[in-house]
Amino acid sequence: MLRNSPQYVASYVGVLMAKAVAVPLNVLERAAVLARQIEHCGAKVLLSDTAVPECKALTGRLANTETVTMEIPMAGNGRAAERLLGIHP
């Protein structure tokens, strides 16, 4: 559950490169709905952003899911995703 950010793009690509399945979630959804979606898809890992309040509400509620939390700064000049992914235009 990451906000729109270069880290979201890098994480999404990383999941695909690991031959796993990425399940995008709406960070504006309520915690109860998110918990059902996460349990329904059988997620093993949840990537979460410290700035998303619902991520804190999910901590400890997901029995079979490991949560990896990261702090994502909001600064950038539009080229951050390219730098994270190693793309040199």
N, C-alpha and C positions, 0 to 999 in steps of 0.2 A: 504494500500500500504506500506508494510513493506519489508525491505531487508531481505535476508536470515540471520536469527538470532534466538537465543533461544526465544526472545519475539514474533517472528512470530509463532513459534510452540505453545507457550502458548496461544497466541491470537486465533489461529486457533482452538485449542482444547476447549478454553473457548466459542467460538461462537457455536461450535457443542454441548457443554454441555448445552448451553442456548436454545437448540433446534431451532437454527437459521441456516441460510445457509451462508456458507463462499464462497466468490467469489474471488479467487486469481487473482491478476492483475500483469502485467509485469511492474516493476518500471522503466524500461528503455524506455517505450513507451512514445510517445509525449502526452502532456496534452490534446489536442483536441480529440485524439483517446480514451484516458482514460475517459474523460468526457462522450463521447458517450457510452462507455461500462458500466459506472456506472449508467447512466440514463436508459440504456436499461434493465439492470438487476433489476432496481427498488430499489437500495440500500438505506437503511434508515440511516446507519452509515458507515463512512469511517475511518478506522484506518490508520493513516499516520505517517511516520517517518520524523523528521525534516531534516534529511540528504538527503532526496529524493527531488531534485529540482522541479520535476513536481508537487509534493504535494502543494508547495507554489503557483504554477500557477493555481491550481484548487480552491484555497481559494476564496469563494464568487461566483464561477461559478455554483455550484450545488444547485439548488433551494430547493429540497426536501431531501437533505442529510446532516446530521450532521457530522462534521469532528472532530475526536478525534486525537490529535497530541501528539506524545511521542518522547523523545530523547533517542536513543538507543546507548549505548557505544559499541565500537567494541572489547573491551577486553574480554577475557574469556579463560578458560582452557579446553573446550570441555564438561564440566559437567554442564554448566549453565542451559541448557534446563531441565535437570533432577532436578536441584534445584528448578527452577521455577514451575515445575509441581508436585513437592513433591515426586519424584521417588527416592528411595534409593536402588541402586543396591547391 
